[in-house]
Amino acid sequence: MNRSPLFLEPIFQERIWGGTKLKELYHYDVPSVKTGECWAIAAHPNGQSTIKNGEFAGLTMGELWENKRELFGNLSGNRFPLLTKIIDANEPLSVQVHPDDRFAQEFEHGELGKTECWYIIDCVEGAEIIYGHHAQTKEEFSQMMSAGEWDQLLRKVKVKPGDFFFVPSGTIHAIGAGILILETQQNSDTTYRVYDYGRKDSRGHARELHVEKALAVTTMDAKQEQVSPQVERGNGADMYLYVDTEFFSVKKIKVYERTELRQEHLFMLGSVIDGVGLLKHDQQEYPVKKGDHFLLPYECGLSEIVGKVEIIFSYLKKHTVNSACNV
């Protein structure tokens, strides 16, 4: 079987807080001026990206996962474990929290939990995220929430391009206005909203809040900190390892001229966040540019990246695959 790189056609999700940056920066064919999410590498019931090249062209990621499991090292599990998005927050997202695997499996019909991470691609000056809270107990959290003391409750952090944040399940969070991020997450679409700025949807209805579930899953004693990557320089590129967890590992490769890339994992997902170049594999050349997304299958082996290009990769550590995939 051919184990060459497979490029993907994203799908797009309109959101009340979305904008036009996905079209302006990546020339994607977005559905409206309220496009909030590019589901770049997705195999979820609520959205599937599609293979663009090679013998599997036309298949969705979900179909590839179901029928060609050997491309993923014969991983077990009912659902592909990861989801890659680009999020355009033209307005702030709701203040929210996600459940862990145990809670989601029990109360969300077998969904995965949702631990995620954010790479800040671009943002306006002074942009900020909500990243954690100041309450000491669930009782204090509930009281401050009921009193509408959001400024005192929520922890706000200024951001700039290149920042990286790890957002475990149970973390109160929100992406602020004017921020474009690449998000790597568990393959889940479960969100519990606790505050939405009093916004109304297109029909004039306030969006649903999920206060009881949010209180049940919110972490009280965690200290959220921005991630400082481990950096390796040389061989024509710099490598930044951001996280290496049971849920996923994420690294960025910044290529200055050319570098080798050895795919030694069950799969690797790549998203080009800047620049142009070539991905060379098995005597084939694949042009890559900002906004491209691809899968390097199991036993893809050695590739070469040529050009001035930045790519974020995500993958699983082999000894974590059972907990990451099974639902």
VMD Tcl script that draws the C-alpha trace (Angstrom):
set ca {
  {0.00 0.00 0.00}
  {1.17 3.49 -0.86}
  {2.13 5.35 2.35}
  {2.53 8.77 0.74}
  {1.37 12.08 2.26}
  {-2.37 12.68 2.00}
  {-3.64 16.26 1.71}
  {-7.02 17.27 3.05}
  {-9.86 19.57 2.05}
  {-11.14 21.39 5.15}
  {-14.73 22.07 6.03}
  {-16.01 25.23 7.66}
  {-18.32 26.02 10.54}
  {-20.23 29.29 10.86}
  {-20.22 30.75 14.36}
  {-21.89 33.77 15.96}
  {-18.42 35.11 16.82}
  {-16.77 34.25 13.46}
  {-15.33 36.55 10.81}
  {-13.53 36.67 7.46}
  {-9.87 36.02 8.29}
  {-10.01 32.43 7.04}
  {-10.80 33.80 3.59}
  {-8.50 36.81 3.76}
  {-5.39 34.99 5.03}
  {-5.80 31.51 3.51}
  {-8.11 32.17 0.54}
  {-10.44 29.45 1.75}
  {-13.89 29.30 0.15}
  {-15.78 30.09 3.35}
  {-19.58 30.04 3.59}
  {-20.15 33.52 5.10}
  {-18.71 36.53 6.92}
  {-19.41 34.68 10.17}
  {-17.10 31.74 9.53}
  {-15.48 30.87 12.82}
  {-13.84 27.49 12.37}
  {-11.85 25.66 9.73}
  {-12.03 21.96 10.59}
  {-8.79 21.21 8.83}
  {-8.19 17.57 9.76}
  {-11.49 16.22 11.02}
  {-13.20 12.85 11.37}
  {-16.12 13.74 13.63}
  {-19.84 13.11 13.10}
  {-20.33 16.89 13.04}
  {-17.72 17.46 10.34}
  {-15.43 15.50 8.02}
  {-12.48 16.71 5.96}
  {-11.86 14.97 2.63}
  {-8.75 13.44 1.07}
  {-7.65 15.43 -1.99}
  {-4.90 13.32 -3.57}
  {-3.72 9.79 -4.29}
  {-5.60 6.53 -4.34}
  {-7.90 7.59 -1.49}
  {-9.01 10.89 -3.06}
  {-12.66 11.59 -2.28}
  {-12.78 9.61 0.94}
  {-13.52 11.42 4.16}
  {-11.15 11.15 7.09}
  {-13.77 9.08 8.86}
  {-13.98 6.64 5.96}
  {-10.20 6.39 5.84}
  {-10.14 5.68 9.59}
  {-12.85 3.02 9.34}
  {-11.64 1.21 6.24}
  {-7.87 1.76 6.06}
  {-6.84 1.43 9.69}
  {-3.41 0.18 8.63}
  {-2.61 3.79 7.64}
  {-2.86 4.58 11.37}
  {-0.77 1.66 12.60}
  {-3.94 -0.42 13.22}
  {-4.96 1.78 16.11}
  {-7.93 0.49 18.07}
  {-10.88 2.64 19.00}
  {-14.23 3.77 17.66}
  {-13.13 7.26 16.69}
  {-10.07 8.92 15.24}
  {-8.45 10.54 18.29}
  {-7.52 14.08 17.15}
  {-9.08 17.12 15.52}
  {-7.17 20.08 14.05}
  {-8.87 23.46 13.64}
  {-8.07 27.03 12.72}
  {-10.31 29.37 14.71}
  {-11.09 32.97 13.74}
  {-12.43 34.79 16.79}
  {-13.69 38.04 15.31}
  {-15.62 38.45 18.57}
  {-14.92 36.72 21.88}
  {-16.01 33.11 22.29}
  {-18.26 32.18 25.20}
  {-16.63 31.45 28.53}
  {-16.65 27.67 28.59}
  {-15.20 24.43 29.87}
  {-14.89 20.88 28.50}
  {-15.35 17.54 30.27}
  {-12.75 14.81 30.60}
  {-13.13 11.38 29.00}
  {-14.85 9.79 32.00}
  {-17.51 12.49 32.34}
  {-18.13 12.70 28.58}
  {-18.53 8.95 28.22}
  {-21.08 8.89 31.02}
  {-23.12 11.99 30.22}
  {-22.48 12.75 26.51}
  {-23.42 9.49 24.82}
  {-19.90 8.10 24.62}
  {-18.17 11.25 23.35}
  {-14.51 11.77 24.05}
  {-13.50 14.40 26.57}
  {-11.81 17.51 25.27}
  {-8.31 18.52 26.18}
  {-6.95 21.02 23.67}
  {-4.10 23.43 22.99}
  {-3.74 26.74 21.17}
  {-1.01 28.16 18.97}
  {-1.59 31.90 18.45}
  {-1.13 32.43 14.70}
  {-2.09 36.09 14.71}
  {-3.89 38.61 16.90}
  {-4.62 42.29 17.26}
  {-2.52 44.35 19.64}
  {-3.71 43.96 23.22}
  {-5.66 40.76 22.53}
  {-6.32 38.51 25.48}
  {-7.72 35.13 26.37}
  {-9.57 33.85 29.41}
  {-7.39 31.12 30.88}
  {-8.51 29.83 34.26}
  {-10.23 31.57 37.16}
  {-9.59 32.98 40.64}
  {-12.15 31.03 42.72}
  {-10.82 28.73 45.44}
  {-13.84 26.42 45.73}
  {-16.82 25.38 43.65}
  {-19.04 27.25 46.11}
  {-17.09 30.47 45.56}
  {-17.10 29.90 41.81}
  {-20.89 29.39 41.82}
  {-21.49 32.45 43.99}
  {-19.36 34.75 41.84}
  {-20.96 33.39 38.69}
  {-24.49 33.89 40.05}
  {-23.58 37.46 41.08}
  {-22.21 38.23 37.62}
  {-18.75 39.02 39.03}
  {-17.03 37.96 35.84}
  {-14.19 40.48 35.98}
  {-13.22 39.27 39.44}
  {-13.74 35.58 38.65}
  {-12.03 35.14 35.29}
  {-8.27 35.13 34.73}
  {-7.28 37.13 31.64}
  {-3.94 36.75 29.83}
  {-2.49 38.98 27.10}
  {-1.33 37.09 24.01}
  {0.88 37.66 20.99}
  {1.66 35.66 17.82}
  {3.70 32.55 18.56}
  {2.33 32.01 22.08}
  {1.17 28.52 22.99}
  {-1.32 27.44 25.66}
  {-2.23 23.97 26.89}
  {-5.91 23.78 27.89}
  {-6.70 20.56 29.79}
  {-10.28 19.43 30.25}
  {-11.76 21.20 33.26}
  {-10.10 24.54 32.43}
  {-12.35 27.59 32.22}
  {-11.34 29.39 29.04}
  {-12.33 31.61 26.12}
  {-10.57 32.92 23.04}
  {-10.80 36.70 22.92}
  {-11.71 38.98 20.03}
  {-9.17 39.52 17.26}
  {-7.31 36.22 17.72}
  {-6.54 33.55 15.11}
  {-5.37 30.23 16.50}
  {-4.47 26.74 15.40}
  {-6.12 24.34 17.81}
  {-5.12 20.73 18.37}
  {-7.68 18.85 20.43}
  {-9.19 15.52 21.29}
  {-11.79 14.59 18.70}
  {-14.79 15.95 20.58}
  {-17.41 18.63 20.03}
  {-18.68 18.92 23.62}
  {-18.65 22.38 25.20}
  {-20.29 23.65 28.39}
  {-20.96 27.40 28.30}
  {-21.03 29.39 31.53}
  {-21.23 32.95 30.15}
  {-21.97 34.36 26.69}
  {-22.02 38.16 27.15}
  {-25.81 38.24 26.77}
  {-25.57 37.54 23.04}
  {-28.51 36.40 20.97}
  {-28.50 34.10 17.95}
  {-29.97 34.94 14.52}
  {-33.48 34.18 15.84}
  {-33.08 36.49 18.80}
  {-32.61 33.70 21.34}
  {-29.91 33.58 23.97}
  {-27.59 30.63 23.47}
  {-27.94 27.78 25.93}
  {-25.77 27.76 29.04}
  {-24.69 24.56 30.78}
  {-24.00 25.78 34.30}
  {-24.66 22.54 36.19}
  {-22.40 20.42 34.00}
  {-19.77 23.17 33.91}
  {-19.63 23.29 37.69}
  {-19.30 19.51 37.82}
  {-16.22 19.41 35.58}
  {-14.40 22.70 36.30}
  {-11.02 22.28 37.96}
  {-10.48 24.35 41.10}
  {-6.83 23.79 42.02}
  {-5.03 23.87 38.65}
  {-2.56 26.64 37.83}
  {-2.62 27.50 34.13}
  {0.68 28.55 32.63}
  {1.76 29.46 29.14}
  {3.91 26.74 27.54}
  {7.59 27.44 26.88}
  {8.72 25.01 24.17}
  {11.79 22.85 24.12}
  {13.84 24.11 21.17}
  {16.32 22.22 19.00}
  {18.21 24.15 16.35}
  {20.18 22.94 13.34}
  {19.99 20.86 10.16}
  {18.25 23.63 8.24}
  {15.37 24.01 10.68}
  {14.37 24.75 14.25}
  {12.09 22.36 16.12}
  {9.81 23.51 18.96}
  {8.24 20.80 21.12}
  {5.27 22.33 22.94}
  {3.46 19.45 24.60}
  {4.06 15.72 24.91}
  {1.03 14.39 26.80}
  {-1.19 11.34 27.01}
  {-3.71 13.10 24.75}
  {-1.39 14.34 21.98}
  {2.06 15.69 21.24}
  {2.50 18.95 19.33}
  {5.61 20.43 17.75}
  {6.46 23.12 15.22}
  {9.14 22.81 12.58}
  {10.44 26.09 11.17}
  {12.39 25.33 7.99}
  {14.92 27.85 6.70}
  {16.21 25.96 3.67}
  {15.73 22.20 3.85}
  {15.44 19.53 6.50}
  {14.64 15.85 6.86}
  {11.52 14.61 8.60}
  {11.24 11.00 9.73}
  {7.71 9.82 10.47}
  {8.17 7.40 13.37}
  {4.69 7.57 14.89}
  {1.37 5.86 14.21}
  {0.46 8.94 12.17}
  {1.37 12.63 11.99}
  {-0.96 15.52 11.17}
  {0.65 18.57 9.57}
  {-0.70 22.12 9.22}
  {1.26 24.76 7.33}
  {0.93 28.02 9.27}
  {3.34 30.17 7.25}
  {5.49 30.19 4.13}
  {5.79 28.03 1.02}
  {7.87 25.02 0.17}
  {7.99 21.44 -1.04}
  {7.33 18.20 0.80}
  {9.45 15.56 -0.92}
  {8.65 11.90 -0.39}
  {9.54 8.76 -2.35}
  {10.67 10.70 -5.45}
  {7.47 12.77 -5.44}
  {7.21 16.49 -4.74}
  {4.17 18.04 -3.05}
  {3.93 21.85 -3.01}
  {2.93 23.17 0.41}
  {1.80 26.66 1.40}
  {0.18 28.47 4.30}
  {-3.23 26.92 4.92}
  {-2.43 23.40 3.67}
  {-3.08 20.37 5.87}
  {-1.90 16.81 5.43}
  {-1.59 13.37 6.99}
  {1.63 11.38 7.09}
  {0.46 7.76 7.46}
  {2.03 4.95 9.47}
  {5.38 3.83 8.04}
  {5.48 6.86 5.75}
  {9.19 6.94 6.54}
  {11.59 9.67 5.52}
  {10.52 12.92 3.87}
  {12.30 16.16 3.08}
  {10.90 19.65 3.54}
  {12.39 22.36 1.31}
  {11.75 26.10 1.44}
  {10.94 28.70 4.06}
  {7.93 27.24 5.80}
  {6.50 26.66 9.28}
  {4.47 23.51 9.99}
  {2.77 22.39 13.18}
  {2.60 18.62 13.65}
  {0.49 16.59 16.06}
  {0.68 12.88 16.83}
  {0.16 10.30 19.57}
  {2.74 8.63 21.74}
  {2.40 4.92 21.09}
  {1.89 3.90 24.70}
  {-1.09 6.27 25.10}
  {-3.18 5.17 22.15}
  {-5.66 3.00 24.04}
  {-6.79 5.79 26.37}
  {-6.70 8.36 23.57}
  {-8.85 6.47 21.08}
  {-11.28 4.29 22.93}
  {-14.72 5.60 23.77}
}
mol new
graphics top color blue
foreach p $ca { graphics top sphere $p radius 0.5 }
foreach p [lrange $ca 0 end-1] q [lrange $ca 1 end] { graphics top cylinder $p $q radius 0.2 }
display resetview
